[in-house]
Amino acid sequence: MNVKQWLRDNRGFLVLLLCFGVFRTAIADWNPVPSGSMRPTILEGDVVLVNRLAYDLKMPLTDVSLARLGEPQRGDIVTFSSPTDGTRLIKRLVALPGDVVAMRAGVLSINGLAADYSDVTEVSEPLAPGVLVPALRATERVAGHSRVVQSLQGANSRHTFGPLTVPPDHYFMLGDNRDNSADSRYIGFVPRALLIARAEGVLVSADITGNWMPRLERFASRLH
């Protein structure tokens, strides 16, 4: 069978594949999460639904922006390409262009206003298969947004930096799991051109660090 005959016989399937590719690269996508940098908001094994039209209309199958559709907001959970090596990451957007961001002994501040921390609880967090470490979780409120963050006791990460002014068309990202996240403390500000999508919710989830059983309570749940 020649190529032309094969294409003719399979054109319906090929069109379906093309439409599927356009949908995933221009409209919506779903991303499995392999790491714990956003715990406890996003867990390893979550499959996250992301909205690719939240910020820009991009040419299908490329990162070329055709039009701006919306502006990123503090508190958004964003997928983006790392400015250091292009790896796709998912983090919390905590500071906008022009914001002054700093951290002192783990306390985040935006434009000189320090975050408030409440509902502090002690938990045990998996650091590796079979390895649990003590951690603290708290509700962090700053710049009109709140989220649950956590710190791992005894971890050696950047608890103090800044103040830094976010440049135009750039954003400052942090993982909710502050001691297990390669975020803007290490990779720098993230240009808007590298933003991919806004995470909206968890489609399905499985405990990939344990028994691989589905976590039914996380199915079709929203992220915030």
N, CA and C atoms as a LAMMPS dump frame, in Angstrom:
ITEM: TIMESTEP
0
ITEM: NUMBER OF ATOMS
672
ITEM: BOX BOUNDS ff ff ff
-5.0000000000000000e+02 5.0000000000000000e+02
-5.0000000000000000e+02 5.0000000000000000e+02
-5.0000000000000000e+02 5.0000000000000000e+02
ITEM: ATOMS id mol type element x y z
1 1 1 N 0.846 -1.189 0
2 1 2 C 0 0 0
3 1 3 C 0.892 1.254 0
4 2 1 N 0.648 2.208 -0.934
5 2 2 C 1.46 3.409 -0.975
6 2 3 C 0.972 4.431 0.045
7 3 1 N 1.762 5.492 0.194
8 3 2 C 1.477 6.5 1.207
9 3 3 C 0.156 7.212 0.926
10 4 1 N -0.086 7.55 -0.341
11 4 2 C -1.316 8.255 -0.687
12 4 3 C -2.544 7.425 -0.34
13 5 1 N -2.473 6.126 -0.618
14 5 2 C -3.592 5.248 -0.301
15 5 3 C -3.804 5.153 1.202
16 6 1 N -2.675 5.078 1.943
17 6 2 C -2.775 4.989 3.401
18 6 3 C -3.394 6.256 3.972
19 7 1 N -2.97 7.411 3.475
20 7 2 C -3.521 8.682 3.951
21 7 3 C -5.006 8.778 3.644
22 8 1 N -5.397 8.327 2.449
23 8 2 C -6.798 8.385 2.058
24 8 3 C -7.634 7.465 2.936
25 9 1 N -7.127 6.288 3.227
26 9 2 C -7.877 5.327 4.028
27 9 3 C -7.988 5.735 5.5
28 10 1 N -7.031 6.566 5.966
29 10 2 C -6.999 6.912 7.384
30 10 3 C -7.22 8.402 7.629
31 11 1 N -7.785 9.099 6.653
32 11 2 C -7.902 10.544 6.793
33 11 3 C -8.811 10.945 7.958
34 12 1 N -9.85 10.173 8.219
35 12 2 C -10.729 10.498 9.341
36 12 3 C -9.989 10.434 10.661
37 13 1 N -9.186 9.392 10.835
38 13 2 C -8.419 9.242 12.062
39 13 3 C -7.377 10.344 12.193
40 14 1 N -6.742 10.701 11.073
41 14 2 C -5.723 11.75 11.099
42 14 3 C -6.33 13.103 11.432
43 15 1 N -7.506 13.386 10.899
44 15 2 C -8.186 14.636 11.241
45 15 3 C -8.522 14.671 12.729
46 16 1 N -8.96 13.529 13.267
47 16 2 C -9.259 13.443 14.692
48 16 3 C -8.009 13.723 15.524
49 17 1 N -6.875 13.143 15.122
50 17 2 C -5.635 13.391 15.838
51 17 3 C -5.244 14.865 15.777
52 18 1 N -5.413 15.478 14.608
53 18 2 C -5.084 16.888 14.456
54 18 3 C -5.956 17.756 15.355
55 19 1 N -7.253 17.472 15.365
56 19 2 C -8.173 18.232 16.22
57 19 3 C -7.835 18.046 17.689
58 20 1 N -7.473 16.824 18.045
59 20 2 C -7.093 16.537 19.428
60 20 3 C -5.846 17.324 19.811
61 21 1 N -4.863 17.36 18.897
62 21 2 C -3.643 18.115 19.156
63 21 3 C -3.905 19.597 19.283
64 22 1 N -4.747 20.144 18.414
65 22 2 C -5.088 21.557 18.484
66 22 3 C -5.797 21.869 19.795
67 23 1 N -6.727 20.998 20.193
68 23 2 C -7.457 21.208 21.444
69 23 3 C -6.503 21.254 22.625
70 24 1 N -5.575 20.307 22.696
71 24 2 C -4.693 20.21 23.85
72 24 3 C -3.654 21.316 23.873
73 25 1 N -3.24 21.823 22.709
74 25 2 C -2.188 22.839 22.695
75 25 3 C -2.73 24.257 22.643
76 26 1 N -4.025 24.43 22.364
77 26 2 C -4.557 25.783 22.234
78 26 3 C -5.716 26.085 23.171
79 27 1 N -6.424 25.07 23.655
80 27 2 C -7.645 25.332 24.413
81 27 3 C -7.549 24.798 25.835
82 28 1 N -7.414 23.505 25.997
83 28 2 C -7.345 22.907 27.33
84 28 3 C -6.445 21.686 27.284
85 29 1 N -5.904 21.346 28.421
86 29 2 C -4.983 20.219 28.49
87 29 3 C -5.125 19.585 29.871
88 30 1 N -4.536 18.423 30.031
89 30 2 C -4.512 17.782 31.343
90 30 3 C -3.09 17.306 31.595
91 31 1 N -2.588 17.645 32.775
92 31 2 C -1.192 17.404 33.11
93 31 3 C -1.059 16.514 34.335
94 32 1 N -0.457 15.332 34.21
95 32 2 C -0.143 14.543 35.397
96 32 3 C 0.925 15.272 36.214
97 33 1 N 0.807 15.231 37.54
98 33 2 C 1.751 15.91 38.423
99 33 3 C 2.608 14.86 39.118
100 34 1 N 3.923 14.836 38.837
101 34 2 C 4.771 13.794 39.425
102 34 3 C 5.452 14.206 40.726
103 35 1 N 5.454 15.503 41.064
104 35 2 C 6.22 15.962 42.215
105 35 3 C 5.307 16.566 43.282
106 36 1 N 5.906 16.806 44.464
107 36 2 C 5.128 17.306 45.589
108 36 3 C 5.331 18.78 45.869
109 37 1 N 5.762 19.573 44.886
110 37 2 C 6.087 20.973 45.134
111 37 3 C 4.871 21.822 45.462
112 38 1 N 3.661 21.337 45.145
113 38 2 C 2.449 22.102 45.443
114 38 3 C 1.611 21.456 46.534
115 39 1 N 2.172 20.488 47.267
116 39 2 C 1.448 19.929 48.397
117 39 3 C 1.205 21.014 49.436
118 40 1 N 0.04 21.011 50.11
119 40 2 C -1.026 20.007 50.04
120 40 3 C -2.111 20.33 49.008
121 41 1 N -1.935 21.415 48.224
122 41 2 C -2.969 21.791 47.255
123 41 3 C -3.07 20.767 46.13
124 42 1 N -1.931 20.383 45.572
125 42 2 C -1.863 19.391 44.506
126 42 3 C -0.951 18.271 44.972
127 43 1 N -1.401 17.04 44.804
128 43 2 C -0.644 15.871 45.261
129 43 3 C -0.007 15.147 44.082
130 44 1 N 1.071 14.437 44.367
131 44 2 C 1.647 13.576 43.354
132 44 3 C 0.59 12.569 42.897
133 45 1 N 0.434 12.441 41.585
134 45 2 C -0.582 11.538 41.056
135 45 3 C -1.867 12.216 40.654
136 46 1 N -2.022 13.506 40.979
137 46 2 C -3.166 14.264 40.47
138 46 3 C -2.995 14.503 38.971
139 47 1 N -4.082 14.424 38.239
140 47 2 C -4.097 14.84 36.831
141 47 3 C -4.891 16.14 36.783
142 48 1 N -4.206 17.224 36.468
143 48 2 C -4.767 18.566 36.604
144 48 3 C -5.275 19.076 35.257
145 49 1 N -6.498 19.608 35.258
146 49 2 C -7.066 20.247 34.073
147 49 3 C -6.587 21.693 34.029
148 50 1 N -6.028 22.112 32.879
149 50 2 C -5.533 23.48 32.747
150 50 3 C -6.234 24.179 31.582
151 51 1 N -6.458 25.465 31.763
152 51 2 C -7.134 26.293 30.77
153 51 3 C -6.092 27.084 29.988
154 52 1 N -5.85 26.706 28.742
155 52 2 C -4.843 27.37 27.92
156 52 3 C -5.331 28.699 27.353
157 53 1 N -6.61 29.009 27.499
158 53 2 C -7.141 30.279 27.014
159 53 3 C -7.274 31.3 28.136
160 54 1 N -6.759 30.985 29.317
161 54 2 C -6.911 31.895 30.446
162 54 3 C -6.162 33.207 30.23
163 55 1 N -5.003 33.137 29.589
164 55 2 C -4.165 34.318 29.439
165 55 3 C -3.942 34.737 27.985
166 56 1 N -3.722 33.768 27.111
167 56 2 C -3.382 34.086 25.725
168 56 3 C -4.025 33.093 24.761
169 57 1 N -4.317 33.592 23.577
170 57 2 C -4.657 32.721 22.455
171 57 3 C -3.363 32.451 21.711
172 58 1 N -2.953 31.193 21.695
173 58 2 C -1.684 30.845 21.068
174 58 3 C -1.909 30.035 19.795
175 59 1 N -1.007 30.193 18.878
176 59 2 C -1.061 29.419 17.651
177 59 3 C -0.944 27.94 18.003
178 60 1 N -1.874 27.098 17.508
179 60 2 C -1.832 25.672 17.85
180 60 3 C -0.472 25.048 17.577
181 61 1 N -0.065 24.198 18.481
182 61 2 C 1.183 23.441 18.39
183 61 3 C 2.416 24.316 18.538
184 62 1 N 2.249 25.571 18.989
185 62 2 C 3.372 26.47 19.219
186 62 3 C 3.128 27.246 20.511
187 63 1 N 4.141 28.043 20.916
188 63 2 C 3.997 28.951 22.054
189 63 3 C 3.857 30.393 21.585
190 64 1 N 3.516 30.591 20.304
191 64 2 C 3.377 31.934 19.749
192 64 3 C 2.019 32.512 20.151
193 65 1 N 2.042 33.653 20.848
194 65 2 C 0.808 34.286 21.294
195 65 3 C 0.21 35.125 20.174
196 66 1 N -1.084 34.892 19.898
197 66 2 C -1.792 35.661 18.886
198 66 3 C -2.567 36.82 19.493
199 67 1 N -2.989 36.668 20.748
200 67 2 C -3.751 37.723 21.407
201 67 3 C -3.769 37.469 22.91
202 68 1 N -3.796 38.555 23.68
203 68 2 C -3.957 38.439 25.121
204 68 3 C -5.442 38.343 25.438
205 69 1 N -5.816 37.337 26.226
206 69 2 C -7.223 37.125 26.565
207 69 3 C -7.542 37.461 28.014
208 70 1 N -6.554 37.483 28.859
209 70 2 C -6.785 37.764 30.269
210 70 3 C -5.473 38.019 30.968
211 71 1 N -5.546 38.585 32.164
212 71 2 C -4.346 38.912 32.914
213 71 3 C -4.17 37.95 34.091
214 72 1 N -2.957 37.424 34.268
215 72 2 C -2.689 36.584 35.442
216 72 3 C -2.961 37.35 36.73
217 73 1 N -3.426 36.639 37.745
218 73 2 C -3.779 37.251 39.017
219 73 3 C -2.989 36.591 40.151
220 74 1 N -2.751 37.376 41.217
221 74 2 C -2.144 36.772 42.402
222 74 3 C -3.019 35.617 42.879
223 75 1 N -2.375 34.523 43.216
224 75 2 C -3.099 33.352 43.695
225 75 3 C -3.39 32.328 42.623
226 76 1 N -3.252 32.696 41.343
227 76 2 C -3.465 31.713 40.267
228 76 3 C -2.452 30.578 40.396
229 77 1 N -2.895 29.375 40.083
230 77 2 C -1.983 28.244 39.943
231 77 3 C -1.686 28.121 38.455
232 78 1 N -0.402 28.227 38.093
233 78 2 C -0.022 28.41 36.696
234 78 3 C 0.946 27.321 36.26
235 79 1 N 0.742 26.808 35.042
236 79 2 C 1.763 25.984 34.404
237 79 3 C 2.574 26.883 33.486
238 80 1 N 3.885 26.654 33.469
239 80 2 C 4.773 27.489 32.675
240 80 3 C 6.058 26.73 32.38
241 81 1 N 6.812 27.244 31.419
242 81 2 C 8.115 26.665 31.094
243 81 3 C 9.173 27.352 31.939
244 82 1 N 10.041 26.581 32.57
245 82 2 C 11.093 27.153 33.403
246 82 3 C 12.008 28.038 32.563
247 83 1 N 12.306 29.253 33.028
248 83 2 C 13.222 30.108 32.273
249 83 3 C 14.658 29.605 32.259
250 84 1 N 14.962 28.608 33.085
251 84 2 C 16.333 28.098 33.124
252 84 3 C 16.568 26.938 32.156
253 85 1 N 15.594 26.016 32.061
254 85 2 C 15.837 24.851 31.201
255 85 3 C 14.614 24.408 30.4
256 86 1 N 13.514 25.15 30.466
257 86 2 C 12.335 24.813 29.673
258 86 3 C 11.442 23.744 30.255
259 87 1 N 11.801 23.186 31.413
260 87 2 C 10.964 22.174 32.051
261 87 3 C 9.588 22.758 32.374
262 88 1 N 8.52 21.976 32.153
263 88 2 C 7.187 22.449 32.509
264 88 3 C 6.992 22.329 34.013
265 89 1 N 6.604 23.438 34.633
266 89 2 C 6.41 23.503 36.072
267 89 3 C 4.997 23.97 36.378
268 90 1 N 4.552 23.708 37.602
269 90 2 C 3.263 24.215 38.075
270 90 3 C 3.488 24.809 39.456
271 91 1 N 3.165 26.107 39.604
272 91 2 C 3.413 26.832 40.851
273 91 3 C 2.284 27.827 41.098
274 92 1 N 2.377 28.487 42.247
275 92 2 C 1.434 29.53 42.627
276 92 3 C 2.024 30.892 42.237
277 93 1 N 1.235 31.704 41.545
278 93 2 C 1.659 33.06 41.217
279 93 3 C 1.396 33.938 42.443
280 94 1 N 2.464 34.49 43.023
281 94 2 C 2.295 35.27 44.26
282 94 3 C 2.548 36.763 44.061
283 95 1 N 3.253 37.161 42.989
284 95 2 C 3.554 38.578 42.808
285 95 3 C 3.48 38.954 41.335
286 96 1 N 2.886 40.12 41.075
287 96 2 C 2.635 40.627 39.724
288 96 3 C 3.708 41.636 39.319
289 97 1 N 3.748 42.018 38.032
290 97 2 C 4.686 43.056 37.61
291 97 3 C 4.528 44.321 38.454
292 98 1 N 5.662 44.841 38.95
293 98 2 C 5.64 46.033 39.792
294 98 3 C 5.536 45.757 41.273
295 99 1 N 5.112 44.547 41.665
296 99 2 C 5.046 44.197 43.081
297 99 3 C 6.449 44.108 43.68
298 100 1 N 6.547 44.425 44.952
299 100 2 C 7.781 44.213 45.702
300 100 3 C 7.561 43.006 46.598
301 101 1 N 8.326 41.941 46.378
302 101 2 C 8.135 40.683 47.095
303 101 3 C 9.36 40.396 47.945
304 102 1 N 9.129 39.871 49.138
305 102 2 C 10.219 39.53 50.046
306 102 3 C 9.774 38.399 50.956
307 103 1 N 10.731 37.774 51.627
308 103 2 C 10.438 36.745 52.619
309 103 3 C 11.449 36.875 53.742
310 104 1 N 10.961 36.837 54.963
311 104 2 C 11.817 36.886 56.14
312 104 3 C 11.461 35.725 57.044
313 105 1 N 12.417 34.813 57.217
314 105 2 C 12.222 33.637 58.072
315 105 3 C 10.942 32.894 57.719
316 106 1 N 10.672 32.791 56.408
317 106 2 C 9.522 32.044 55.934
318 106 3 C 8.237 32.834 55.829
319 107 1 N 8.238 34.098 56.28
320 107 2 C 7.039 34.933 56.21
321 107 3 C 7.078 35.747 54.924
322 108 1 N 6.127 35.501 54.044
323 108 2 C 6.052 36.186 52.759
324 108 3 C 5.471 37.578 52.94
325 109 1 N 5.987 38.552 52.187
326 109 2 C 5.387 39.881 52.18
327 109 3 C 5.283 40.385 50.75
328 110 1 N 4.197 41.094 50.477
329 110 2 C 3.944 41.695 49.169
330 110 3 C 3.725 43.187 49.386
331 111 1 N 4.528 43.991 48.709
332 111 2 C 4.422 45.453 48.807
333 111 3 C 4.463 45.939 50.247
334 112 1 N 5.336 45.317 51.031
335 112 2 C 5.56 45.731 52.405
336 112 3 C 4.583 45.194 53.419
337 113 1 N 3.564 44.453 52.981
338 113 2 C 2.568 43.883 53.888
339 113 3 C 2.87 42.4 54.111
340 114 1 N 3.141 42.05 55.365
341 114 2 C 3.487 40.666 55.687
342 114 3 C 2.249 39.786 55.702
343 115 1 N 2.423 38.543 55.288
344 115 2 C 1.321 37.58 55.3
345 115 3 C 0.929 37.237 56.728
346 116 1 N -0.34 36.88 56.881
347 116 2 C -0.857 36.38 58.15
348 116 3 C -0.978 34.864 58.053
349 117 1 N -0.59 34.152 59.113
350 117 2 C -0.635 32.685 59.116
351 117 3 C -1.543 32.216 60.249
352 118 1 N -2.5 31.359 59.899
353 118 2 C -3.447 30.863 60.893
354 118 3 C -3.715 29.38 60.644
355 119 1 N -4.475 28.769 61.544
356 119 2 C -4.843 27.347 61.422
357 119 3 C -3.6 26.463 61.27
358 120 1 N -2.601 26.73 62.079
359 120 2 C -1.346 25.971 61.989
360 120 3 C -1.566 24.557 62.538
361 121 1 N -1.172 23.567 61.763
362 121 2 C -1.311 22.17 62.185
363 121 3 C -0.027 21.402 61.887
364 122 1 N 0.238 20.392 62.698
365 122 2 C 1.393 19.526 62.494
366 122 3 C 0.956 18.283 61.726
367 123 1 N 1.736 17.912 60.719
368 123 2 C 1.441 16.732 59.912
369 123 3 C 2.737 15.985 59.645
370 124 1 N 2.616 14.776 59.113
371 124 2 C 3.764 14.012 58.629
372 124 3 C 3.691 13.959 57.112
373 125 1 N 4.769 14.369 56.457
374 125 2 C 4.778 14.46 55.008
375 125 3 C 5.729 13.441 54.392
376 126 1 N 5.312 12.776 53.292
377 126 2 C 6.232 11.854 52.608
378 126 3 C 7.3 12.617 51.835
379 127 1 N 8.554 12.36 52.148
380 127 2 C 9.659 12.993 51.424
381 127 3 C 10.214 12.068 50.364
382 128 1 N 10.085 10.762 50.595
383 128 2 C 10.495 9.712 49.665
384 128 3 C 9.712 8.471 50.06
385 129 1 N 9.671 7.452 49.167
386 129 2 C 8.938 6.229 49.529
387 129 3 C 9.386 5.679 50.881
388 130 1 N 8.441 5.607 51.811
389 130 2 C 8.728 5.08 53.134
390 130 3 C 9.383 6.057 54.086
391 131 1 N 9.569 7.316 53.646
392 131 2 C 10.236 8.321 54.478
393 131 3 C 9.251 9.439 54.797
394 132 1 N 8.927 9.609 56.084
395 132 2 C 8.034 10.664 56.54
396 132 3 C 8.811 11.681 57.357
397 133 1 N 8.504 12.96 57.164
398 133 2 C 9.156 14.017 57.933
399 133 3 C 8.073 14.894 58.551
400 134 1 N 8.327 15.486 59.716
401 134 2 C 7.341 16.386 60.319
402 134 3 C 7.239 17.679 59.517
403 135 1 N 6.036 18.204 59.409
404 135 2 C 5.791 19.427 58.653
405 135 3 C 4.728 20.257 59.355
406 136 1 N 4.709 21.526 59.039
407 136 2 C 3.69 22.445 59.541
408 136 3 C 2.881 22.977 58.362
409 137 1 N 1.564 22.949 58.489
410 137 2 C 0.685 23.542 57.489
411 137 3 C -0.028 24.736 58.106
412 138 1 N -0.283 25.729 57.263
413 138 2 C -0.974 26.926 57.748
414 138 3 C -1.689 27.599 56.585
415 139 1 N -2.724 28.342 56.907
416 139 2 C -3.394 29.176 55.91
417 139 3 C -2.663 30.506 55.832
418 140 1 N -2.135 30.793 54.654
419 140 2 C -1.385 32.029 54.417
420 140 3 C -2.303 33.038 53.739
421 141 1 N -2.438 34.22 54.342
422 141 2 C -3.262 35.281 53.763
423 141 3 C -2.384 36.484 53.483
424 142 1 N -2.365 36.911 52.202
425 142 2 C -1.563 38.065 51.82
426 142 3 C -2.085 38.617 50.502
427 143 1 N -2.095 39.929 50.37
428 143 2 C -2.474 40.615 49.127
429 143 3 C -3.831 40.154 48.602
430 144 1 N -4.779 39.948 49.532
431 144 2 C -6.139 39.623 49.13
432 144 3 C -6.384 38.192 48.734
433 145 1 N -5.446 37.289 49.018
434 145 2 C -5.635 35.887 48.653
435 145 3 C -5.161 34.997 49.787
436 146 1 N -5.794 33.837 49.932
437 146 2 C -5.373 32.869 50.944
438 146 3 C -5.207 31.495 50.318
439 147 1 N -4.296 30.722 50.89
440 147 2 C -4.061 29.34 50.449
441 147 3 C -3.366 28.602 51.582
442 148 1 N -3.408 27.283 51.534
443 148 2 C -2.73 26.467 52.531
444 148 3 C -1.316 26.18 52.036
445 149 1 N -0.335 26.496 52.867
446 149 2 C 1.064 26.233 52.532
447 149 3 C 1.655 25.351 53.62
448 150 1 N 2.822 24.802 53.348
449 150 2 C 3.459 23.983 54.365
450 150 3 C 4.971 24.15 54.311
451 151 1 N 5.595 23.884 55.449
452 151 2 C 7.052 23.894 55.558
453 151 3 C 7.492 22.587 56.191
454 152 1 N 8.628 22.094 55.753
455 152 2 C 9.179 20.847 56.268
456 152 3 C 10.203 21.176 57.345
457 153 1 N 10.016 20.615 58.514
458 153 2 C 10.914 20.93 59.615
459 153 3 C 12.326 20.425 59.322
460 154 1 N 13.302 21.301 59.534
461 154 2 C 14.693 20.942 59.328
462 154 3 C 15.175 21.102 57.906
463 155 1 N 14.308 21.518 56.983
464 155 2 C 14.725 21.667 55.588
465 155 3 C 15.598 22.914 55.429
466 156 1 N 16.546 22.83 54.514
467 156 2 C 17.457 23.94 54.26
468 156 3 C 17.1 24.585 52.925
469 157 1 N 16.121 25.477 52.946
470 157 2 C 15.718 26.167 51.729
471 157 3 C 15.767 27.671 51.961
472 158 1 N 15.438 28.453 50.946
473 158 2 C 15.551 29.904 51.039
474 158 3 C 14.327 30.487 51.743
475 159 1 N 14.452 30.67 53.042
476 159 2 C 13.368 31.231 53.852
477 159 3 C 13.445 32.748 53.922
478 160 1 N 14.554 33.31 53.418
479 160 2 C 14.74 34.758 53.446
480 160 3 C 15.303 35.227 52.11
481 161 1 N 14.667 36.241 51.51
482 161 2 C 15.175 36.862 50.294
483 161 3 C 14.537 38.234 50.139
484 162 1 N 15.088 39.01 49.227
485 162 2 C 14.503 40.29 48.853
486 162 3 C 14.749 41.399 49.86
487 163 1 N 14.053 42.524 49.639
488 163 2 C 12.937 42.712 48.692
489 163 3 C 13.38 42.786 47.229
490 164 1 N 12.506 42.239 46.36
491 164 2 C 12.727 42.216 44.921
492 164 3 C 11.535 42.849 44.228
493 165 1 N 11.794 43.667 43.226
494 165 2 C 10.721 44.265 42.44
495 165 3 C 10.517 43.452 41.175
496 166 1 N 9.298 42.991 40.948
497 166 2 C 8.999 42.16 39.783
498 166 3 C 9.024 43.033 38.527
499 167 1 N 9.815 42.661 37.503
500 167 2 C 9.92 43.478 36.292
501 167 3 C 8.624 43.449 35.481
502 168 1 N 8.463 44.385 34.546
503 168 2 C 7.307 44.373 33.648
504 168 3 C 7.2 43.043 32.897
505 169 1 N 5.966 42.573 32.737
506 169 2 C 5.678 41.334 32.009
507 169 3 C 6.376 40.108 32.6
508 170 1 N 6.663 40.126 33.888
509 170 2 C 7.232 38.984 34.593
510 170 3 C 6.406 38.712 35.844
511 171 1 N 6.593 37.506 36.41
512 171 2 C 5.817 37.089 37.583
513 171 3 C 6.725 36.326 38.533
514 172 1 N 6.345 36.35 39.816
515 172 2 C 7.099 35.627 40.837
516 172 3 C 6.256 34.452 41.302
517 173 1 N 6.823 33.246 41.208
518 173 2 C 6.115 32.007 41.509
519 173 3 C 6.702 31.333 42.748
520 174 1 N 5.831 30.758 43.562
521 174 2 C 6.252 29.937 44.696
522 174 3 C 5.443 28.65 44.718
523 175 1 N 6.06 27.565 45.164
524 175 2 C 5.312 26.348 45.426
525 175 3 C 4.64 26.439 46.782
526 176 1 N 3.461 25.858 46.929
527 176 2 C 2.796 25.841 48.237
528 176 3 C 3.589 25.02 49.246
529 177 1 N 4.354 24.046 48.747
530 177 2 C 5.24 23.241 49.59
531 177 3 C 6.587 23.962 49.631
532 178 1 N 6.715 24.932 50.529
533 178 2 C 7.793 25.914 50.451
534 178 3 C 9.201 25.326 50.569
535 179 1 N 9.348 24.159 51.163
536 179 2 C 10.678 23.579 51.338
537 179 3 C 10.97 22.453 50.36
538 180 1 N 10.126 22.31 49.341
539 180 2 C 10.351 21.245 48.352
540 180 3 C 9.889 21.733 46.987
541 181 1 N 10.388 22.917 46.582
542 181 2 C 9.896 23.526 45.36
543 181 3 C 10.991 24.337 44.671
544 182 1 N 11.259 24.016 43.407
545 182 2 C 12.19 24.803 42.582
546 182 3 C 11.392 25.926 41.919
547 183 1 N 11.263 27.043 42.636
548 183 2 C 10.406 28.13 42.177
549 183 3 C 11.234 29.381 41.928
550 184 1 N 10.594 30.554 41.946
551 184 2 C 11.294 31.788 41.577
552 184 3 C 12.42 32.154 42.531
553 185 1 N 12.47 31.539 43.703
554 185 2 C 13.625 31.751 44.576
555 185 3 C 14.895 31.217 43.949
556 186 1 N 14.737 30.246 43.04
557 186 2 C 15.887 29.581 42.427
558 186 3 C 15.977 29.831 40.911
559 187 1 N 14.835 29.921 40.234
560 187 2 C 14.852 30.06 38.77
561 187 3 C 14.595 31.497 38.326
562 188 1 N 14.306 32.394 39.269
563 188 2 C 14.098 33.794 38.921
564 188 3 C 12.674 34.099 38.486
565 189 1 N 12.475 35.341 38.058
566 189 2 C 11.166 35.772 37.579
567 189 3 C 10.795 35.016 36.305
568 190 1 N 9.489 34.818 36.112
569 190 2 C 9.005 34.07 34.947
570 190 3 C 8.364 35.044 33.952
571 191 1 N 8.887 35.143 32.73
572 191 2 C 8.29 36.029 31.727
573 191 3 C 6.899 35.552 31.318
574 192 1 N 6.053 36.5 30.981
575 192 2 C 4.705 36.138 30.551
576 192 3 C 4.732 35.2 29.352
577 193 1 N 5.688 35.381 28.47
578 193 2 C 5.765 34.553 27.264
579 193 3 C 5.912 33.074 27.586
580 194 1 N 6.379 32.75 28.798
581 194 2 C 6.572 31.344 29.172
582 194 3 C 5.37 30.763 29.913
583 195 1 N 4.351 31.587 30.205
584 195 2 C 3.15 31.05 30.844
585 195 3 C 2.396 30.175 29.852
586 196 1 N 1.907 29.038 30.311
587 196 2 C 1.193 28.105 29.441
588 196 3 C -0.305 28.135 29.707
589 197 1 N -0.698 27.994 30.958
590 197 2 C -2.122 27.858 31.253
591 197 3 C -2.374 28.081 32.734
592 198 1 N -3.643 28.235 33.09
593 198 2 C -4.062 28.32 34.491
594 198 3 C -4.704 27.004 34.897
595 199 1 N -4.26 26.451 36.001
596 199 2 C -4.83 25.197 36.493
597 199 3 C -6.195 25.464 37.123
598 200 1 N -7.172 24.64 36.763
599 200 2 C -8.543 24.846 37.217
600 200 3 C -9.001 23.808 38.236
601 201 1 N -8.593 22.555 38.05
602 201 2 C -9.083 21.521 38.955
603 201 3 C -8.376 20.203 38.726
604 202 1 N -8.718 19.228 39.557
605 202 2 C -8.162 17.881 39.457
606 202 3 C -9.181 16.995 38.756
607 203 1 N -8.788 16.376 37.646
608 203 2 C -9.678 15.459 36.934
609 203 3 C -9.769 14.124 37.659
610 204 1 N -8.618 13.474 37.821
611 204 2 C -8.546 12.189 38.516
612 204 3 C -7.269 12.185 39.339
613 205 1 N -7.143 11.216 40.238
614 205 2 C -5.975 11.173 41.103
615 205 3 C -5.722 9.748 41.565
616 206 1 N -4.435 9.404 41.689
617 206 2 C -4.048 8.098 42.227
618 206 3 C -2.85 8.283 43.141
619 207 1 N -2.762 7.458 44.162
620 207 2 C -1.697 7.552 45.154
621 207 3 C -0.431 6.903 44.599
622 208 1 N 0.33 7.657 43.782
623 208 2 C 1.489 7.069 43.108
624 208 3 C 2.68 6.899 44.044
625 209 1 N 2.64 7.506 45.227
626 209 2 C 3.726 7.32 46.189
627 209 3 C 3.427 6.195 47.173
628 210 1 N 2.231 5.61 47.052
629 210 2 C 1.849 4.549 47.982
630 210 3 C 1.367 3.311 47.267
631 211 1 N 0.06 3.055 47.353
632 211 2 C -0.49 1.8 46.84
633 211 3 C -1.104 1.927 45.449
634 212 1 N -1.003 3.128 44.822
635 212 2 C -1.528 3.378 43.484
636 212 3 C -3.056 3.271 43.402
637 213 1 N -3.718 3.286 44.519
638 213 2 C -5.176 3.257 44.506
639 213 3 C -5.712 4.638 44.137
640 214 1 N -6.871 4.672 43.462
641 214 2 C -7.466 5.975 43.124
642 214 3 C -7.893 6.726 44.375
643 215 1 N -7.675 8.061 44.349
644 215 2 C -8.156 8.915 45.44
645 215 3 C -9.474 9.528 44.969
646 216 1 N -10.564 8.798 45.199
647 216 2 C -11.854 9.193 44.642
648 216 3 C -12.315 10.547 45.147
649 217 1 N -11.911 10.913 46.364
650 217 2 C -12.35 12.194 46.928
651 217 3 C -11.761 13.393 46.189
652 218 1 N -10.722 13.158 45.388
653 218 2 C -10.099 14.25 44.641
654 218 3 C -10.606 14.339 43.2
655 219 1 N -11.37 13.35 42.751
656 219 2 C -11.883 13.373 41.393
657 219 3 C -12.791 14.607 41.199
658 220 1 N -12.589 15.289 40.066
659 220 2 C -13.434 16.435 39.673
660 220 3 C -13.519 17.493 40.771
661 221 1 N -12.387 17.758 41.421
662 221 2 C -12.344 18.784 42.476
663 221 3 C -11.669 20.043 41.957
664 222 1 N -12.112 21.201 42.432
665 222 2 C -11.546 22.477 41.987
666 222 3 C -10.304 22.823 42.798
667 223 1 N -9.418 23.576 42.184
668 223 2 C -8.224 24.062 42.86
669 223 3 C -8.424 25.518 43.266
670 224 1 N -7.861 25.885 44.401
671 224 2 C -7.944 27.283 44.821
672 224 3 C -6.753 27.611 45.714
